[in-house]
Amino acid sequence: MNQQLVQRILANVESAVLGKSEVVRLCTAALLGGGHILLEDAPGLGKTSLARAFARSLGCQFVRMQFTPDLLPSDLLGAAVYRPATGDFEFREGPIFTNILLADEINRTTPRNQSALLEAMSERQVSVEGVTHALPQPFLVLATQNPREFEGTYPLPENQLDRFMMCLSVGYPERRAELEILQRHRTGQPVDALQPVVTVAEVLELQRQVQQVRVEESLAGYMLDVAEKTRNHPELSLGVSTRGVLTWYRAAQALAFMEGREYVIPDDIKRSAVPVLAHRLVSRGMLAEGQRERCGQVVQAIVETLPVPG
């Protein structure tokens, strides 16, 4: 039954997001692992369509918010509003009180607003005027940014990047898939025709079951070995944090669960290594534009050369 639910999600999203099976699969793994996703790519490659497809497939509440320079934290989180009739302050929830928040062009807003997301992404709660408010469950931030545009942007700091389970690039579709996209969009947006295939309760149950997937101690040790290599690598000034390893652990569990296994194998760990780890690293002397790609190459080289436990 669980595999049927996973397959329903994958098939439904892929019916509207063509030619991107691996990206859809990794996004699903992040969702089931309870993580957030950063889509980093040029405009017009389907980042927003991908987010909308997931929201419609899961039957979740979905809010798309433009992260503009004039955005205020209260515009995102909500605010306490005074009611003269009662003399009390009433909290009015902001757009963040949803299941899937699409933070569009997150690097265009100020660091103050970027930091307003930290508590929500880590704790699934927000604090306003000293009062803590729990967010709906599940809660997923799906953020987008254009890595090739720097004017009027505020690069995400390392502590913000560390909150994203995966950083993915959608990329250009293959010619055959792009031709099909043109034909499918002749009469409208395919995403608009999607219907929910699972309920919110089923999503929460899938997330709970992912946490039960076993990871042998030797494989957990292998993950720590990879992290240690990044911390001492001559090309890197910042390696993988403990939070990063924990996130990688959960992503590997999710990929194993999606394959119908109750245990993680080395392929799950290797498959998720670059999407989970590369954006957490900082290379020495590299320009921002080429840094992510180079860090991904370093991670790939480490997992390919480091012996995997038998």
N, C-alpha and C positions, 0 to 999 in steps of 0.2 A: 504493500500500500504506500509506504514512504517513497519508494522509487517511482511509483506512478505519479505522485505529487511533484517530485523533482522533474520528471520528464514532461509533465504538463506545463510547468513554468518555462522550461527551456524551449519547448516547441512553440508555445504561445508568443514568447518574446522574439524568437528567431523568425516567426512568420511576418513580423513587422520590421525587424532589424536584419537585413539580408547580408549574407557573406561575412558575418562576424561571430562565428560559432565559438571560438576560443574566448573572445572578449565577453560574450554573453555567459559562457560557462564560469569564467573567473568572477564576474559580477555576482552570479548566483551563489558561488562559494562564499564570497564576502558577505552577502546577505544572510546565508545560513550560519555563517560563523559569527554573526553579530557585529560585523565591521563596517566601516565607512569607506567610500570609494572616491578617488580623485581622478577624473578624466582629463588628461592633459593632451590637447591636440588643437590643430587649426580649426577655425570656424567652418561650419557647413559639412562636417563629417558624421553627424548623427548622434552627438553626445546627448542633446536634449531629447531626441526621439528614443534613445535607449532608456533614459530615466523614465519617460512617460510610459514606455512599454512595460517596464517592471511595475510601475505603480498601478496600471490598469490590470495587469495579470494577477497581482496579489490582492486586488480589491481593497487596497489601503488608501488612507487619506494622503493626498499629494499636494504639495505647495511648491510652486516655482517662484523664486525670488531673485531679482537682479541685485547683485552686490555692487551698487554704485558708490562713488566717492562721498555723496551726501547722505548716505544711509546712517542712521543712528542706532545704537544698541537697543533702545526701546522700540524701534521699528521692527526689530527681529524678535526680541524676547517678550515684549509686552510691557505694561506699566501699571502702577497703582493709580487709580483715578478717584479723586475725591467726590463723594456724593453728598451734596448739601442737605438733602432730605433726611439723611440718617446721621450725618456727621462722621461717617466712616470712609475708609479708603477701600475701593474694590479693585481687585486685580483683573485686568483684562488681558487675556492671552494673546501673544503675538503669533506670527506665522510659523514659528518654530514648533508650536504644539501640533505636530502632524506625525505621520508615520514615515513618509519619505519627503525630505527637504532637498530640493534641487537648488543649490547655491550657485547660481549662474555667474561666471566670471568672478570667482571669489577673490582673485588677486587685484581686482579693481577697487575694492573697498579698503578703508583705512585699517591699520593694525588694531585699532580699538575695537572695531567690529569683528575682525577675524578672531581676536581673543575672546569675544563674547561667546563664540562657539565652543571654546575649549571645555568648559564644564559640561555642556550639553553632550558633546561627543564622548567624553570620558565617563561621566556619571549618569547620563540619561536624566538629567535634571537641570534646572536653571535657578539662580538666586536673584531675586529682585527686591530691593529695599529690605534686605536682611531676611527675607522669607524664601524658603526653598519650595519649588514646585516641580513635581514629577512630570516627565514627558510621557506621551502615549507609547505603548509597546506594540510591535517593534518600532525602533527609531533608527532611521538610516539617513546620513548626510551623503548626498551624491553631488560633489562639487565639480565644476568645470573651470578650466583656465587655458588661455592661449600662451604657450611657452615662447612663442616667437615675437611677441609684442611686449615692449617694455615701457613705452611712454604712458604715463598716467597709471602705472600699476605699482602694487606694493607686494613684493615677493613674500611668499609664506615663510615664516620663520621655522626653524627646525622642530620646535615643540609642537607647532601646528601640524606639520607634515607627519610627525610621529603618531598623530591620532588617526590617520587614514590607514586602514588595513592594506589597501592596494592602491597603486598609482598605475593607471592603464592608458595606453594610447589606442584610439579607435583605428586610425590609419585609413588610407584610401582603399576602397573596395576593389576587388578584381574586376576586369572588364565585363565578364559575363554577369556578375552580381550587379554591377552598376547599370548595365542595360536593363536588367529586370527591375531595378529600382525606378528607372525612368518609366517603364511600362506600368508598374504598380501605382505610381503616383499620378497617373493620367487623370484619374477620377477622384483624387483626394488623398488624404493621409491614411495609410494602412493602420497606424497606431490608433486612430479614432474608432476603428471597428473592433478593437480588442475587447474581450469580456473577461472578468475575473475567472481564474481556474482553480484558485485555492482561497481559503478564508484567512483572516488574520489569526484566528485560533490555531489553524493548521500550520501557519508559518512559525508561530511561537513554539509549537510542539516539535517541528523539525529542528529549530535552533536548540531546543533542549536535548534532542537525541544526538545532535552533532557533538555535544560535550561529552557523550558517553563513549565515543570512538577511542579505542586504545592506541597509545603511542608507547612502543617499547622503550625502555630506559636507554638502550644503546642508540636508538634513533634520536631520542631527545639529546643525548650526549653529542651526537653528530651535529645537530643544530647549534649547540653551544660552541662546538669546534669551529663551525663556519663563522659564527658571530665573533669569536676570538680572532680569527684571521682578519676580519674587517677592521678590528680595533688596532691591529698591529701592521696593517698593510702600508707599504711605503707611499702609495699613491693617495691614501685617504687621510684626511685630518679629523674625521668623525666617523666612528664605526656604529654598528647596530647596538641599540640600547636594549635593556632587559625587556622593556615593553615591546620592542620590535620582535624579540624572540618569542614572547608570549603570543603575539599576534600571528606570527608565522606558524606557531604550533596549532593555533585554532584554524588557520587557513588550510593546513594539511589535513586536519580532522574533517573539515567540510568537504574537501576534494575526495577523500576516502569514502565518506558517507554518500556522496553523489554517485560513486561507482558501486554502491551496494555492499561495501565492506565495513566490518566493525573494527577494523584495525588499519593503521597507517603503514604504507610501504615507502621505500626510498623515492619512488617516482612521484608520489604526492608532495614530498618535501622539495624535490628538485623543480617540479613544475611551478610551484608557488614562490620559489626563492626570489627571482628577479622582480615580479610584481609587488611583493611584500617588502623587500629589503632595499632595493636600489634608491628609492626616493628618500630614505632615511640617512643616506651616506652623503658626505661632503668630500669632494676630491680636492687635492692641493693644486692651486694655480690654474684652475680651469674656469673659463667663462661660464656664466649661468646657462647659456643656450646649449652647450655641449656636455654639461655636467651630468645630467641624468643618464644620457646614453653611455657615457664612459663608466659611471658607477654600475650600470647594468652589466657592462662587459666584465667588470672586475668581479661582481657577484657570480656571473656565469662561469668565469674561469676558476673561481674557488670551488664551486660545487662540482665542477667537472674533474678537478685534480685531487680533491680531498677524498681519500678512500671511504667508502660507505661500509658501515658494519655489516657483517654477514648475518 
